[in-house]
């Protein structure tokens, strides 16, 4: 806000001046006339020199309405609930499987974060803990939407209404891909929110949130829509709404409203180096959430369309290499064997520029469209191949669990066998070579982290046993000798190296 426009001492910072103006309390509108001179300089007088007056553009009239949120907050607060979860100190109840994200030296400290609750007490595995989140009522008979990461692995869920009544809640269903959970409480004649249209949002529009940051119930915060259709790491199927609405732990699962008082999103993630709000908040579009809710109500789970391709962003250099005028579309890097894409004739090197007549500008545009399409549906793709556009019809399959390609090893088996505390994925077929190795996606505190394993590493062998796939790695980990060091062969960048992994003795597993 304090950046100056130009370098002339007569120039002023319009934004700064506006923030320091003494505005009468009853003033509802501000009208600012801005004169742009050559080179983009803003003159304090608003009057251009005669030499420039002839070529100057007419002043731009910007009308800004200063909104009053009080009536909207009062109208909707009763339908926003506080959610308390009780469980055991497992990673799933912390920062979505990545503990200690608040540590300054943690490599994940600068990543996008879920924020289900304020920091929990430290302790060993099995220690009872409580977490806080938010949600909102969508039906008079007690259906409530929140984030999956708020209630995942919870032993007990309690919903507290605006009138201070409390109800136990059960999970009707949840979806990890969208981070949506549907709860039900046994109550009648409840106040509800009104569902809006996220597709009508525009960048710059006012929005506000109601929730319980750090357990402070019925807290309202406001901001604007900063961007639309954001793709975040590991959240392929959600085109997030980015805002600058202050959001903190405890807000998770709460509603994001537009200025008509309708829900347009579900607050889900932030980008933070500290664990708290830093100006970047992300909400799940309400249309995505309601589609998930409809499936959870009907079937208890969510099905998604699937093509079986690996996508890559089209950079400027790649655009030139493919003889494109400008970077756009989604580049196919790999086509899965026997996948719907392979059966349709798609090839690596094809660039998808439209899906069912909807333009694909970036690679992140395609997965949400495919995922929201019912399996078995045929869709027309516009593809650039060898510099020419062609139409290819693809009949979508159903996204299989295996294709999510994520196997969390950070859960400790009941038999007390050791763990590495990593999340790995099977390698795509084109990278498997002899069919060995797994890709490291996340590393939590534990044996692997202490040995120096990093996200992006490919684990080739453990204790001199070649790793075939993620399931085989789990088996090998179970068979490791306790209290000893074993060699772990890792492929990193263009080379390979051995790391020494120390397997904790029995009873010394990290919490």
C-alpha positions as CSV (number, residue, x, y, z in Angstrom):
1,X,0.0,0.0,0.0
2,X,2.9,2.3,0.6
3,X,4.7,1.9,-2.8
4,X,5.1,5.2,-4.6
5,X,3.9,5.6,-8.2
6,X,6.8,7.1,-10.2
7,X,9.7,9.0,-8.8
8,X,8.7,12.7,-9.0
9,X,8.5,14.4,-5.6
10,X,5.2,15.9,-6.7
11,X,3.7,12.5,-7.2
12,X,1.6,10.9,-4.5
13,X,0.6,7.4,-3.4
14,X,-3.2,7.5,-4.1
15,X,-3.8,4.3,-2.2
16,X,-1.9,5.6,0.9
17,X,-3.7,8.9,0.8
18,X,-7.1,7.1,0.7
19,X,-6.2,5.1,3.7
20,X,-5.4,8.2,5.8
21,X,-8.4,10.3,4.7
22,X,-10.7,11.3,7.5
23,X,-13.9,9.7,6.2
24,X,-17.2,10.7,7.9
25,X,-18.9,7.6,9.4
26,X,-22.0,8.1,7.2
27,X,-20.1,8.3,3.9
28,X,-21.0,5.4,1.8
29,X,-19.2,6.1,-1.5
30,X,-15.9,7.3,-2.6
31,X,-15.3,8.6,-6.1
32,X,-11.7,9.0,-7.1
33,X,-10.7,10.7,-10.4
34,X,-7.3,9.5,-11.5
35,X,-5.4,11.3,-14.3
36,X,-2.7,9.2,-16.0
37,X,0.2,11.1,-17.5
38,X,2.9,9.9,-20.0
39,X,4.9,7.1,-18.4
40,X,2.2,6.2,-15.9
41,X,3.0,9.1,-13.5
42,X,0.1,10.4,-11.3
43,X,0.2,14.2,-10.8
44,X,-0.8,15.5,-7.3
45,X,-2.8,18.3,-8.9
46,X,-4.6,16.1,-11.3
47,X,-3.9,18.7,-14.0
48,X,-1.7,17.8,-16.9
49,X,0.8,20.2,-18.5
50,X,-0.5,21.8,-21.7
51,X,2.0,19.9,-23.8
52,X,0.5,16.6,-22.7
53,X,-3.2,17.7,-22.4
54,X,-4.0,17.0,-26.0
55,X,-2.8,13.4,-25.9
56,X,-4.1,12.5,-22.5
57,X,-6.8,10.0,-21.9
58,X,-9.9,11.3,-20.1
59,X,-10.0,10.8,-16.3
60,X,-11.1,7.4,-15.1
61,X,-14.0,7.5,-12.7
62,X,-13.8,4.7,-10.2
63,X,-16.9,4.3,-7.9
64,X,-16.2,2.2,-4.8
65,X,-18.9,1.2,-2.4
66,X,-17.8,0.7,1.2
67,X,-19.9,-2.4,2.3
68,X,-21.6,-2.9,5.6
69,X,-21.4,-6.6,6.5
70,X,-23.3,-6.3,9.8
71,X,-26.8,-7.3,8.4
72,X,-25.3,-10.2,6.4
73,X,-23.3,-11.6,9.4
74,X,-26.4,-11.4,11.6
75,X,-28.5,-13.1,8.9
76,X,-26.1,-16.1,8.5
77,X,-24.3,-16.5,11.8
78,X,-26.9,-18.9,13.2
79,X,-26.3,-21.4,10.5
80,X,-22.5,-21.5,11.1
81,X,-21.4,-24.1,13.7
82,X,-18.3,-24.8,15.8
83,X,-16.9,-28.3,15.5
84,X,-14.9,-29.9,18.2
85,X,-13.2,-33.3,17.5
86,X,-11.6,-35.6,20.0
87,X,-9.1,-38.2,19.0
88,X,-5.6,-39.6,19.4
89,X,-2.4,-37.8,18.5
90,X,-2.0,-39.2,15.0
91,X,-0.8,-37.3,11.9
92,X,-4.2,-37.2,10.4
93,X,-5.5,-35.0,13.3
94,X,-2.5,-32.7,12.8
95,X,-1.6,-30.8,9.6
96,X,-3.0,-33.3,7.1
97,X,-0.3,-36.0,7.7
98,X,2.6,-33.6,8.0
99,X,3.3,-32.9,11.7
100,X,5.3,-29.9,13.1
101,X,4.7,-27.7,10.1
102,X,5.2,-24.7,12.4
103,X,8.8,-25.5,13.0
104,X,11.1,-22.8,11.4
105,X,13.4,-25.4,10.0
106,X,10.8,-27.7,8.6
107,X,11.1,-28.1,4.8
108,X,7.3,-28.1,4.5
109,X,6.9,-24.8,6.4
110,X,6.4,-22.7,3.2
111,X,3.9,-25.0,1.6
112,X,0.1,-24.7,1.3
113,X,-1.5,-25.9,4.5
114,X,-4.7,-27.3,5.8
115,X,-5.6,-25.7,9.1
116,X,-8.0,-27.9,11.1
117,X,-7.3,-26.6,14.5
118,X,-5.1,-24.6,16.8
119,X,-1.8,-26.3,17.8
120,X,-2.4,-29.4,19.8
121,X,-0.4,-30.5,22.9
122,X,2.7,-32.5,22.2
123,X,3.0,-36.0,23.5
124,X,3.3,-39.6,22.5
125,X,1.1,-41.6,20.3
126,X,-2.3,-42.3,21.9
127,X,-2.4,-39.0,23.8
128,X,-6.0,-37.6,23.7
129,X,-6.2,-34.3,21.9
130,X,-8.9,-31.9,20.8
131,X,-9.2,-30.0,17.7
132,X,-11.4,-27.2,16.5
133,X,-13.0,-26.4,13.2
134,X,-16.1,-24.8,11.6
135,X,-19.0,-25.9,9.4
136,X,-22.4,-24.7,8.2
137,X,-25.9,-26.2,8.1
138,X,-27.4,-26.9,4.7
139,X,-30.7,-28.5,5.8
140,X,-33.2,-28.0,8.6
141,X,-32.8,-31.7,9.6
142,X,-29.1,-31.4,10.5
143,X,-26.9,-32.0,7.5
144,X,-23.6,-30.0,7.9
145,X,-20.7,-29.4,5.6
146,X,-17.1,-29.1,6.8
147,X,-13.6,-30.1,5.7
148,X,-12.6,-33.7,5.7
149,X,-9.3,-32.9,7.5
150,X,-11.2,-31.4,10.4
151,X,-13.0,-34.7,11.2
152,X,-10.7,-37.3,9.7
153,X,-9.6,-39.9,12.3
154,X,-11.7,-38.3,15.0
155,X,-13.1,-40.6,17.7
156,X,-15.8,-38.1,18.7
157,X,-17.3,-35.1,16.9
158,X,-19.4,-32.5,18.7
159,X,-21.3,-29.7,16.9
160,X,-22.0,-26.5,18.9
161,X,-24.8,-24.3,17.5
162,X,-25.0,-20.5,17.7
163,X,-27.6,-20.9,20.5
164,X,-25.0,-22.9,22.5
165,X,-26.8,-26.2,22.1
166,X,-24.4,-29.1,21.5
167,X,-25.0,-32.3,19.5
168,X,-22.9,-35.4,18.7
169,X,-22.3,-35.7,15.0
170,X,-21.7,-38.7,12.7
171,X,-19.8,-38.6,9.4
172,X,-22.1,-39.5,6.6
173,X,-19.2,-39.6,4.2
174,X,-16.0,-37.8,3.2
175,X,-13.9,-37.3,0.2
176,X,-10.1,-36.9,0.3
177,X,-9.7,-35.5,-3.2
178,X,-12.0,-32.4,-2.5
179,X,-11.4,-32.3,1.3
180,X,-15.2,-32.3,1.9
181,X,-17.0,-34.1,4.7
182,X,-20.8,-34.4,5.3
183,X,-21.9,-34.6,8.9
184,X,-25.4,-35.2,10.4
185,X,-26.8,-34.2,13.8
186,X,-30.1,-35.3,15.3
187,X,-32.0,-32.0,15.3
188,X,-35.0,-30.3,13.6
189,X,-36.0,-26.9,12.4
190,X,-32.4,-25.6,12.2
191,X,-31.4,-22.4,10.5
192,X,-29.6,-22.9,7.1
193,X,-27.4,-21.0,4.7
194,X,-28.3,-20.2,1.2
195,X,-26.1,-21.8,-1.5
196,X,-24.8,-19.4,-4.1
197,X,-23.0,-19.6,-7.4
198,X,-19.2,-19.7,-7.3
199,X,-19.1,-19.5,-11.0
200,X,-20.4,-16.0,-10.9
201,X,-17.6,-14.7,-8.8
202,X,-15.2,-12.1,-10.2
203,X,-11.7,-11.1,-9.1
204,X,-12.0,-8.0,-6.9
205,X,-15.5,-8.8,-5.5
206,X,-16.0,-8.5,-1.7
207,X,-16.5,-11.7,0.2
208,X,-16.6,-12.5,3.9
209,X,-16.2,-15.5,6.2
210,X,-17.7,-16.6,9.5
211,X,-16.0,-19.2,11.7
212,X,-14.1,-20.0,14.9
213,X,-10.4,-19.1,14.4
214,X,-8.5,-20.5,17.4
215,X,-11.9,-21.4,18.9
216,X,-13.2,-17.9,18.9
217,X,-16.8,-18.6,17.8
218,X,-18.9,-16.4,15.4
219,X,-15.9,-14.5,14.2
220,X,-16.4,-12.6,10.9
221,X,-13.6,-11.5,8.6
222,X,-13.8,-9.9,5.1
223,X,-11.7,-9.4,2.0
224,X,-11.8,-9.7,-1.7
225,X,-11.6,-12.4,-4.3
226,X,-7.9,-12.4,-5.3
227,X,-8.0,-15.1,-8.0
228,X,-10.1,-17.9,-9.4
229,X,-9.4,-21.5,-10.5
230,X,-6.2,-21.8,-8.5
231,X,-4.5,-25.2,-8.6
232,X,-2.6,-26.2,-5.4
233,X,-0.1,-29.0,-4.8
234,X,-1.8,-32.4,-4.3
235,X,-5.3,-30.9,-4.9
236,X,-5.8,-31.8,-8.5
237,X,-9.6,-31.8,-8.6
238,X,-10.4,-28.5,-6.9
239,X,-10.2,-25.1,-8.7
240,X,-9.7,-23.1,-5.6
241,X,-11.0,-19.6,-4.9
242,X,-8.1,-17.4,-3.6
243,X,-9.0,-14.5,-1.3
244,X,-7.3,-12.2,1.1
245,X,-9.9,-12.9,3.8
246,X,-8.1,-13.4,7.1
247,X,-8.3,-17.1,7.8
248,X,-6.7,-19.0,10.7
249,X,-6.7,-22.5,12.4
250,X,-10.3,-23.1,13.5
251,X,-11.8,-21.4,10.4
252,X,-11.4,-24.6,8.4
253,X,-14.6,-25.9,7.0
254,X,-16.5,-22.6,7.5
255,X,-18.4,-20.8,4.8
256,X,-17.3,-18.1,2.5
257,X,-20.1,-15.7,1.6
258,X,-20.7,-13.2,-1.2
259,X,-22.4,-9.8,-0.7
260,X,-25.8,-11.3,-1.2
261,X,-25.3,-13.5,1.9
262,X,-25.0,-16.7,-0.1
263,X,-22.3,-19.4,0.4
264,X,-19.8,-19.4,-2.5
265,X,-17.0,-21.5,-0.9
266,X,-15.7,-23.5,2.0
267,X,-12.5,-22.2,3.6
268,X,-9.9,-24.9,3.4
269,X,-6.3,-23.9,3.1
270,X,-3.8,-21.1,3.6
271,X,-0.3,-20.4,2.4
272,X,1.9,-19.7,5.4
273,X,5.4,-19.8,6.7
274,X,4.3,-19.4,10.3
275,X,1.1,-21.5,10.4
276,X,-1.1,-18.4,10.6
277,X,-2.7,-16.1,8.1
278,X,-0.3,-14.3,5.7
279,X,-2.8,-12.8,3.2
280,X,-3.4,-16.0,1.0
281,X,-6.5,-18.0,1.8
282,X,-8.1,-20.7,-0.4
283,X,-11.7,-21.9,-0.5
284,X,-13.3,-24.8,-2.2
285,X,-16.0,-23.6,-4.7
286,X,-19.5,-24.4,-3.3
287,X,-20.6,-26.0,-6.6
288,X,-17.7,-28.5,-6.2
289,X,-18.7,-29.1,-2.6
290,X,-22.4,-29.6,-3.4
291,X,-21.7,-32.2,-6.1
292,X,-19.6,-34.1,-3.6
293,X,-22.3,-33.8,-1.0
294,X,-25.0,-35.2,-3.4
295,X,-22.8,-38.3,-4.0
296,X,-22.0,-38.8,-0.3
297,X,-25.7,-38.6,0.5
298,X,-26.6,-41.1,-2.2
299,X,-23.7,-43.5,-2.2
300,X,-21.5,-42.7,0.8
301,X,-18.5,-42.1,-1.6
302,X,-17.5,-40.1,-4.6
303,X,-16.8,-41.3,-8.1
304,X,-14.8,-39.3,-10.6
305,X,-14.1,-39.5,-14.3
306,X,-10.6,-40.6,-15.3
307,X,-8.6,-40.6,-18.5
308,X,-5.3,-42.1,-17.4
309,X,-2.9,-39.4,-18.5
310,X,0.0,-37.4,-16.9
311,X,-0.1,-33.7,-17.7
312,X,2.5,-31.1,-18.0
313,X,2.4,-27.3,-18.2
314,X,3.1,-25.8,-21.7
315,X,6.0,-23.4,-21.1
316,X,7.2,-20.7,-23.5
317,X,10.1,-23.0,-24.6
318,X,7.8,-26.0,-25.1
319,X,5.3,-23.9,-27.0
320,X,8.1,-22.9,-29.5
321,X,9.2,-26.5,-29.8
322,X,5.6,-27.5,-30.7
323,X,5.3,-24.6,-33.1
324,X,2.6,-22.9,-31.0
325,X,2.1,-19.1,-31.2
326,X,1.7,-18.9,-27.5
327,X,1.8,-21.2,-24.4
328,X,-1.6,-22.7,-23.8
329,X,-3.3,-26.1,-23.3
330,X,-2.4,-29.2,-21.3
331,X,0.6,-31.3,-22.6
332,X,0.2,-35.0,-22.3
333,X,3.5,-36.4,-20.9
334,X,2.4,-39.9,-20.5
335,X,-0.6,-42.1,-21.4
336,X,-1.4,-45.0,-19.1
337,X,-1.4,-48.5,-20.6
338,X,-5.0,-49.7,-21.3
339,X,-6.4,-46.4,-20.0
340,X,-9.4,-44.6,-21.5
341,X,-6.9,-42.1,-23.1
342,X,-4.9,-45.0,-24.7
343,X,-8.1,-46.6,-26.1
344,X,-9.2,-43.3,-27.6
345,X,-5.8,-42.9,-29.4
346,X,-4.3,-40.1,-27.3
347,X,-0.5,-39.9,-27.4
348,X,2.3,-38.4,-25.4
349,X,3.0,-35.0,-27.0
350,X,-0.6,-34.3,-27.7
351,X,-1.7,-30.9,-26.4
352,X,-5.3,-30.7,-25.2
353,X,-6.7,-27.2,-25.8
354,X,-10.5,-27.9,-25.2
355,X,-12.6,-30.3,-23.3
356,X,-16.2,-30.6,-24.3
357,X,-15.9,-27.1,-26.0
358,X,-14.5,-25.6,-22.8
359,X,-11.1,-24.0,-23.4
360,X,-8.1,-25.5,-21.6
361,X,-5.6,-22.6,-21.1
362,X,-3.4,-24.3,-18.4
363,X,-2.8,-27.9,-17.5
364,X,-4.6,-27.3,-14.1
365,X,-7.8,-26.5,-16.0
366,X,-8.4,-30.1,-17.2
367,X,-8.4,-32.4,-14.1
368,X,-11.4,-30.7,-12.4
369,X,-13.4,-31.0,-15.6
370,X,-12.6,-34.6,-16.0
371,X,-13.1,-35.5,-12.4
372,X,-16.5,-33.9,-12.3
373,X,-17.7,-35.9,-15.3
374,X,-19.6,-39.1,-14.7
375,X,-17.6,-42.2,-15.6
376,X,-18.8,-43.8,-18.8
377,X,-19.5,-40.4,-20.4
378,X,-18.0,-39.7,-23.8
379,X,-16.4,-36.2,-24.2
380,X,-14.9,-34.5,-27.2
381,X,-11.3,-33.2,-26.9
382,X,-9.7,-30.7,-29.1
383,X,-6.1,-31.8,-29.5
384,X,-3.0,-30.3,-31.2
385,X,-0.9,-33.0,-32.8
386,X,1.9,-32.3,-35.3
387,X,0.8,-28.6,-35.4
388,X,-2.8,-29.4,-36.4
389,X,-6.0,-29.4,-34.4
390,X,-8.1,-32.6,-34.4
391,X,-11.1,-33.8,-32.5
392,X,-10.8,-37.0,-30.4
393,X,-13.6,-38.5,-28.4
394,X,-12.8,-40.2,-25.0
395,X,-15.1,-42.4,-23.0
396,X,-14.1,-41.7,-19.4
397,X,-13.4,-44.5,-16.9
398,X,-13.7,-44.3,-13.1
399,X,-10.8,-43.0,-11.2
400,X,-9.4,-46.1,-9.4
401,X,-8.1,-46.0,-5.9
402,X,-4.8,-47.2,-7.2
403,X,-4.5,-44.3,-9.6
404,X,-4.4,-41.9,-6.6
405,X,-1.0,-43.5,-6.2
406,X,-0.6,-42.6,-2.6
407,X,0.3,-45.0,0.1
408,X,0.9,-43.5,3.5
409,X,3.4,-45.4,5.6
410,X,3.1,-43.1,8.6
411,X,0.5,-45.2,10.3
412,X,1.9,-47.6,12.9
413,X,0.5,-51.1,12.4
414,X,-1.2,-52.8,15.3
415,X,1.7,-55.3,15.6
416,X,4.1,-52.5,16.5
417,X,6.3,-53.0,13.4
418,X,8.6,-50.2,12.3
419,X,7.8,-47.4,9.9
420,X,9.7,-44.9,7.8
421,X,7.0,-42.2,8.0
422,X,6.9,-41.3,4.4
423,X,4.2,-41.1,1.8
424,X,5.2,-42.7,-1.5
425,X,3.7,-43.3,-4.9
426,X,4.2,-46.0,-7.5
427,X,6.2,-44.7,-10.4
428,X,4.4,-44.0,-13.7
429,X,5.0,-46.8,-16.2
430,X,7.4,-44.7,-18.3
431,X,9.7,-44.2,-15.3
432,X,9.8,-47.6,-13.9
433,X,12.7,-49.0,-15.9
434,X,12.9,-52.6,-14.7
435,X,9.7,-52.2,-12.6
436,X,11.4,-51.1,-9.5
437,X,11.3,-48.0,-7.2
438,X,8.8,-45.7,-5.6
439,X,8.6,-41.9,-5.6
440,X,8.7,-40.1,-2.2
441,X,5.9,-37.5,-2.0
442,X,6.1,-36.5,1.7
443,X,8.5,-37.0,4.6
444,X,7.4,-36.8,8.2
445,X,9.5,-37.0,11.4
446,X,11.1,-40.5,11.7
447,X,13.7,-42.8,10.4
448,X,13.6,-41.7,6.8
449,X,13.8,-38.0,7.6
450,X,16.8,-38.6,10.0
451,X,18.6,-40.5,7.2
452,X,18.1,-37.6,4.8
453,X,15.3,-38.8,2.6
454,X,13.7,-35.9,0.7
455,X,10.4,-35.4,-1.3
456,X,11.2,-36.2,-4.9
457,X,13.6,-39.0,-4.1
458,X,13.1,-42.4,-5.8
459,X,13.6,-45.3,-3.3
460,X,15.3,-48.1,-5.2
461,X,16.2,-50.6,-2.5
462,X,16.0,-51.1,1.2
463,X,18.3,-53.4,3.2
464,X,19.7,-54.6,-0.2
465,X,16.2,-55.6,-1.3
466,X,15.0,-54.0,-4.6
467,X,11.7,-52.1,-4.1
468,X,9.1,-53.2,-6.6
469,X,6.3,-50.9,-5.7
470,X,4.6,-49.1,-2.7
471,X,3.0,-52.3,-1.4
472,X,6.3,-54.1,-1.6
473,X,8.0,-51.3,0.4
474,X,5.5,-51.7,3.2
475,X,6.3,-55.4,3.4
476,X,10.1,-54.7,3.5
477,X,9.6,-52.1,6.2
478,X,7.8,-54.6,8.4
479,X,10.7,-57.1,8.0
480,X,13.4,-54.7,9.0
481,X,15.6,-55.6,12.0
482,X,14.9,-53.4,15.1
483,X,17.6,-51.3,16.6
484,X,20.0,-51.5,13.6
485,X,21.0,-49.4,10.6
486,X,20.2,-50.7,7.1
487,X,21.2,-49.3,3.7
488,X,18.6,-47.4,1.6
489,X,19.5,-46.8,-2.1
490,X,18.0,-43.5,-3.3
491,X,18.0,-42.0,-6.8
492,X,18.2,-38.2,-6.6
493,X,18.5,-35.8,-9.5
494,X,20.7,-37.6,-12.0
495,X,22.6,-39.8,-9.6
496,X,22.1,-42.5,-6.9
497,X,23.3,-42.6,-3.3
498,X,23.1,-44.8,-0.3
499,X,21.6,-43.5,3.0
500,X,21.9,-45.2,6.4
501,X,18.4,-45.7,7.9
502,X,18.3,-46.5,11.7
503,X,15.4,-48.6,12.6
504,X,14.2,-47.6,16.2
505,X,14.2,-50.3,18.8
506,X,10.8,-51.6,20.0
507,X,8.9,-49.0,21.9
508,X,10.8,-46.0,20.5
509,X,8.6,-45.1,17.5
510,X,8.0,-41.4,17.0
511,X,4.5,-40.2,18.1
